[in-house]
Amino acid sequence: MAVSTVIAFYFIIWWVVLFAILPWGVHSQQESGEVAPGTDPGAPAVHRLWTKLIYTTVAASVVFGILYAVYVLDLIPYEFLKQIAKPPHS
């Protein structure tokens, strides 16, 4: 697999994991009881973005490592993938 392909796969996995992790631990300003003037009450009170970026990087690296191992060790044969990707018979 080319290096550019590996980077692209990791980038896609990282973004998907980021959107899965973003809602973790979010409490709105309304829930916390302190709504800043001029902001939406549903806006996060504390976003902790840097922590979430670290969690995202670790989780995406684990997911990528598993998928890369499956690819390199040929745990799912290409012929099997071709077989299940065919349209169903009518």
Beta strands, then each sheet from edge to edge (+ up, - down):
end
